[in-house]
Structure formats: structure tokens, C-alpha cells
Amino acid sequence: MLSAIGNKTENLSRMEPLVRKAAQGGAQAICFPELNISGYSLKKNAAEIAETIPGLSSEAVRQMAQKNEVLILAGLPEKKDGKTFISHFAASPGGILGVYRKIHLSTVEEGTFEAGEECPIFRYGGTNFGIELCFDGHFPELSTILALKGAEVIFIPHASPRESAEEKRERWLRYLSARAYDNSVFVVACNPAGKTENGLAFPEAAVVLDPKGEVIASNPGEGEEVVWADLRKDSLLKVRENLHGFFLNRRRPEIYREQLKNWEKGK
């Protein structure tokens, strides 16, 4: 999806036909890119268009979710406790399940936004899932924490400019495949589509990875579109029930803690 900068009303209107198309095709969950409701901008006026959650925009998305009987993941700058966060929320037909606030800010985002500090797990339709945002995907610990807390799917909406769609997907696969493989989870990543009025060009990349880190869906990079993937429970269980293919239960956290203490002493 291509979002207009600062025009939340227009962007919510652009979401509706995409949600409707996905729902009519049988989708149960729909993930939009990072800051898709507001458009991705690093201007200092981010606080001016920020909203609380719940708020007007999240309520509009909740109504879309209720009308179409789907889960919708969408993002906007969130105003909370006098701070502005890059947030992504989960709206189900029954209400807002919760909010994820971006933990790892890029250097260009620091000073405009505050970093979040929580790693929530959401549950919908019998599935546990977590959310990361763009730059978060470069930090393996976050995906592992989400998996240890029960995530079966990790959604990673992006707002990553530059490169062609093919180059973007190839770069994602260098590290997102590892997040899926090491933690035995599905990983879903998507990016905005096209050039915004502030000059940023976003390649239309989307990729879905199975718990083996293999691609099960991607897009050809041709503008706005719905990318479909079937995340099957039996595929997840097949990996997690394999004694040689599931790694999380073989971790040695007592060793890691000791090494971390030694590292901190030597700082």
C-alpha cells in the first residue's frame, strides 16, 4: 500500500478496498506496512498527527475488522504519556487486541520518536503472534523472545526505502530467513509501495517465510496488491516436533546469563 503523508482520512479509505478484497478471498489476518495510516515521515510534526490508541483511526480500523470479520494489523504514530511512538496495533472483530511500540529505532528516527520497551504477544483465532517493525528485524534477540513467549507467527511490517523490489526481498532473505528458521516461526514482512510526495521511494516488497525459513509467498513488485499466504498449523508442528529441527528447547540460558555478567563487568 502507498500512503499519503499525513492524510489519515485518505489512507484509511485506501485500506478499505484492500481489506475487503482480502476478506472476500478468505483471509483471516491482514498486515499493512509500518505507519500505513499516517504515511512514513520523519518530520518533527509527527507528534501533531499522532493519536492515542484507542482513538479515531484505530476505531475506524476496528470497524473494518468487524465488518469484514478479519484481524487487521495497521500502524500510526501513537501519542502516549507525552511521548510519540512508532506503533502497530492489532484490531480484531471483537476489539483492539493490543499495541506494539517499535523497540529499535533507526538513527534517522531517534529524536522524533521514542523507543518502546515491551514485547507483547497477541492471540487471535487460536494463533499466537508477535509484531516487530522494520529495523527491529536486525536484532535476533527480539524474535527469540517473542518465540519463547509463544509466538507462532511474527509479523514484521516495514517502511524501508531505496533499492528495487527484488533487491529488497533478497536483502530481507539474508536475515529474516534466519529469524524464521532459528525460532521455528512463520515470518511475514511487507513494505509500502511506490514514491511518496516527500520524495521517498518504497520498493513493493513482500515475503512470507515458513518455520524452515523457506519462502512460501512473495510479490512480483508491481504496485499496490494483496499478497496471499496459507500459514498451516501442521507445517509448524512438523518442525517443532522434530528433535533435530527445533532449537529453542535446547537453549542454555544459564550459560548466556553468566557470559553477560562477565561482559558487563568488563565494560
Rosetta blueprint (number, residue, H / E / L):
1 M L
2 L L
3 S L
4 A L
5 I L
6 G L
7 N L
8 K H
9 T H
10 E H
11 N H
12 L H
13 S H
14 R H
15 M H
16 E H
17 P H
18 L H
19 V H
20 R H
21 K H
22 A H
23 A H
24 Q H
25 G L
26 G L
27 A L
28 Q L
29 A E
30 I E
31 C E
32 F L
33 P L
34 E L
35 L L
36 N L
37 I L
38 S L
39 G L
40 Y L
41 S L
42 L L
43 K L
44 K L
45 N L
46 A H
47 A H
48 E H
49 I H
50 A L
51 E E
52 T L
53 I L
54 P L
55 G L
56 L H
57 S H
58 S H
59 E H
60 A H
61 V H
62 R H
63 Q H
64 M H
65 A H
66 Q H
67 K H
68 N H
69 E L
70 V L
71 L E
72 I E
73 L E
74 A E
75 G E
76 L E
77 P E
78 E E
79 K E
80 K E
81 D L
82 G L
83 K E
84 T E
85 F E
86 I E
87 S E
88 H E
89 F E
90 A E
91 A E
92 S E
93 P L
94 G L
95 G E
96 I E
97 L E
98 G E
99 V E
100 Y E
101 R E
102 K L
103 I L
104 H L
105 L L
106 S L
107 T L
108 V L
109 E L
110 E E
111 G L
112 T L
113 F E
114 E E
115 A L
116 G L
117 E L
118 E L
119 C L
120 P L
121 I L
122 F E
123 R E
124 Y E
125 G L
126 G L
127 T E
128 N E
129 F E
130 G E
131 I E
132 E L
133 L L
134 C H
135 F H
136 D H
137 G H
138 H H
139 F L
140 P H
141 E H
142 L H
143 S H
144 T H
145 I H
146 L H
147 A H
148 L H
149 K L
150 G L
151 A L
152 E L
153 V E
154 I E
155 F E
156 I E
157 P E
158 H L
159 A L
160 S L
161 P L
162 R L
163 E L
164 S L
165 A H
166 E H
167 E H
168 K H
169 R H
170 E H
171 R H
172 W H
173 L H
174 R H
175 Y H
176 L H
177 S H
178 A H
179 R H
180 A H
181 Y H
182 D H
183 N H
184 S L
185 V L
186 F E
187 V E
188 V E
189 A E
190 C E
191 N L
192 P L
193 A L
194 G E
195 K E
196 T L
197 E L
198 N L
199 G L
200 L L
201 A E
202 F E
203 P L
204 E L
205 A L
206 A E
207 V E
208 V E
209 L E
210 D L
211 P L
212 K L
213 G L
214 E L
215 V E
216 I E
217 A E
218 S E
219 N L
220 P L
221 G L
222 E L
223 G L
224 E L
225 E L
226 V L
227 V L
228 W L
229 A L
230 D L
231 L L
232 R L
233 K H
234 D H
235 S H
236 L H
237 L H
238 K H
239 V H
240 R H
241 E L
242 N L
243 L L
244 H L
245 G L
246 F L
247 F L
248 L H
249 N H
250 R H
251 R L
252 R L
253 P H
254 E H
255 I H
256 Y H
257 R H
258 E H
259 Q H
260 L H
261 K H
262 N H
263 W H
264 E H
265 K H
266 G L
267 K L
